[in-house]
Structure formats: C-alpha cells, structure tokens
C-alpha cells in the first residue's frame, strides 16, 4: 500500500458513517493494516476530518488504559497501545512517545474543544522534555530519552508550545 493510497483509504474510512476506529494504520513494510490501536490512528483529529461526535470517540480511546487516562499518572500518549501484543516501550513506533505526534494531537484536541485532554498532553510534553532533555523519542514507562539526543524537531516543538517562538 503506497502512502497516498493509505491516505485515500483513511479519508474514505473517516468519511463513512460507521467510522469509530483508531486501528487503521498502514504498515508500509508488511503492506497491510496493523490490527492494533496506534497513535497515528488519532491523526484525523489533527486534520479536522472527524465530526465532533467522532472526535469524542477518539478521545474515549485516548483516555484508556492502553494510552493515557486523565485520572492516572502517565507521561503522555505513546505510539502504540500499551495493552496490545507487540507493544514495546523502546521499539521505535511500537510504544515510545514521540513529541511530534503528541504536538499534532494537542492541536487537534484543541480544535475540537477537548481542552482537558489537550492541556494534559501539552503539560506532559513540557514536563517530559524538561526532565529528560531533547530526544528523538521517549520511554512511556520511565520517561528516559532514546534515539538521537539534542533532537531538533523535539526542541522546535517545545519552543513553540512553551511560547518561546
């Protein structure tokens, strides 16, 4: 499945009346859909694709044990459902926190007026980077940074969120 094909399918799935899932995400290596909830499945909220009702259903999935419940201590939204097979807190897109994904999620949530969760994401981004530094991605269980240190997009997004543009 090519990327543009995946986006066309995503638009069709999101535009359909029965769309309520965050499971659709193309695995470009295996050329198939991943059958687990992944943070990239929340991307329609940033793009403004879902109705308000559908955005609320996305929030319901975000506000779950697999991602980050508002009433529990967690760092911020990991890239992969923590309760799904294949989850790994340090395996690239199978669990770690990515600041860029959370940044997009924050802005999408704000667009729909889902401000409690949006502020949780923003606060978590600021705390995580303050405690661990500017890394490519972060362990959702420990907050330790992984990948490249001094990572530029993490730093750039932090400056914008902190109002230091």
Phi, psi and omega in degrees: 000120177284159182303315182294324176297319179298320179291324177295315178298317180300315179298320179294316180297315181292326182283343180288151184292339183265006185290119175215012190257154170242019182273337183290118174199122183284133172269105186290339178280312182273350180057050180204170175278141175280132183265040175224157175287132180227152182300329178297337176292346177271356185300332177303332181293325177290322182283351180074023184283314185286158171291170178298321178298316178293322177298323177295324177291325174297316178300321178302321179288320177300318184274054182228168179301328183289337181241270183202099180287140179299328183266013177236157175281122174206161185283299171186191190287120176283168183281350187212144179302120183295345180258004181266150173300143180095349178295136174212126183294346182235005183265082175035259183263015180255025176161322184301160175275132175244124182297321181298320178294316180293325176300311179296319178298316178305310182293324176295317178298318178298319179304322181268004179075019180268063194288328180299312180289321178301314180294327176297316180297312181299312180300320180294320177300312182296317180293314182300312182289328177294320182280322188254339184099186184266097180244166179295315178206170189225148175288122182288348180264325184249337185083001179293141178280147179223167181075209182293136174266159184064033188291125191292321183288329175297314180296316182296317180291326177295315178302318180293313181294327180278357180078025183254029185304000000 
